[in-house]
Amino acid sequence: MKHIKSSIILIVVFLIQSAIYAQPGQTSAIKEIQNSFFVDTSFNYQTYTPKETDKIISRSNYYEKLYGFWLGQCIANWTGLKTEMDKIGNIGEIKTGKFYTRDDWGKPDQPNIWGENVPEDLTQTIDFVFKGENEIWGADDDTDIEYMYQFLLYKNKTSILSGPQIRDGWLKHIKKEEENYLWVSNQTAFDLMNSGILPPETSNPVNNPNYEMIDAQLTTEIFGLFAPAIPKLARKMAYLPIRTTARNNAAWISEFYVTMHSLASAVDESLPQKDKIIWLAEQARKVLPDTSYSAKMYDFVKKKYESGITWEEARDSIYVRYQVNQIDGYEITSRNLHCNGCFAAGINFAASLVSLFYGEGDFKQTIKIGTLAGWDSDNPTSTWGGLLGFMIGKEGIEKTFDRKFSNRFNIHRTRIGFPNNGIDTFENMARIGVFIIDRVIQDKLNGGIDLEKNIWFVPYNK
């Protein structure tokens, strides 16, 4: 497979040259070449008559946002990995001392619960992690199963994956032996699949005692982006992938994230970034049952944010409330789990909300807080890095950091069995995402695609 970036450069050069030397009547040929990048030759595009109520979305703009999603996730994932499991509190067999504060940014990373410092070739300083234009981003568990689900949707020409399709994908693309980059509920679900059990039974508490862990939160947010502005459909698409590993609060929290990602296409663009984030979060709060500990965690953290206390004080208060005092039905501590359930969906959800609210939509600030907040820090950072990266797009991320980044992604760092020896590009990954949305809009929403104008018509009621 030829390098997509090189192909784009050649097209751009051709378009510039053609515009300079074009004769009358040649502009249609230029547009045809320009639009061919966004045409899925394996898909049957149908004629569509637009309705006044349709929401019009630019496919080329959405492509740039999907690129930002993948790039933002990678920056945030690898930044958060530096502090993953460094600070989890002092309950149980592992004691990690005082939590990080904002003053620790730029200082040496402390050992995690396994007595290790930062992974691989990362520097020992708590700071942003970048890959230059001649380097390659490595996959991690916060990006690789989302990549796999996107691949499976496109390969199977479907908008909703079945249990057998999920099982077959997991068994083909995940190593059975270590190191396979699976933990807690993901590993248990994988073992169950290998024994012949299909999703959603792989998250049934009878079969999977790890069903309340964080796993589904980091593998399913992308389904929200596959259903722009239609969160109900997004949750339907994500239903089985979420319940491959999660039930109850862990599943509802995952649907919270999916909902935010879907509604990122419906947010009022005239609002300041801070207000956009609050609106998205408040809309997603509606999917959390009011009696659930996840809903009560949301309400508690938001109230702390609104009170004007620092993010460190808010973080410390959730530690005391949920891990020390076990309020609102969050009883993980009483179970005497390894590292006091530091991988649990609940406490990491609460920590993610601290970084979301206090970050106020600012990419840098959100990822800094998420990295320093504690527990499974690379997971909340990846989630918000992806969402904010989508909202501001590739160019917005480059402007934020005043630099260019690598566009290449190595899925074979953690997974197996993909084309081109696992080396992909964000251009291609975003393009495949556009093609998946083509199918969703036409087949699931009865909407339409205008290939000449490169837009979607999404049936939409506010």
Secondary structure, 3 states (H helix, E strand, C coil): CCCHHHHHHHHHHHHHHHHHHCCCCCHHHHHHHHHHCCCCCCCCCCCCCCCCCEEEEEHHHHHHHHHHHHHHHHHHHHHHHHHCCCCCCCCCCCCCCCCCCHHHCCCECCCCCCCCCCCCCCCCECCCCCCCCCCCEECCCCCHHHHHHHHHHHHCCCCCCCHHHHHHHHHHHCCCCCCCCCCHHHHHHHHHHHCCCCCCHHHCCCCCCCCCECHHHHCCCHHHHCCCCCHHHHHHHHHHHHCCCCCHHHHHHHHHHHHHHHHCCCCCCCCCHHHHHHHHHHHHHCCCCCCCHHHHHHHHHHHHHHHCCCHHHHHHHHHHHHHHCCCCCCCCHHHCCHHHCCCEHHHHHHHHHHHHHHHCCCHHHHHHHHHHHCCCCHHHHHHHHHHHHHHHHHHHHHHHHCCCCCCEEEHHHCCCCCCHHHEEEHHHHHHHHHHHHHHHHHHHCCCEEECCCCEEEEECCC
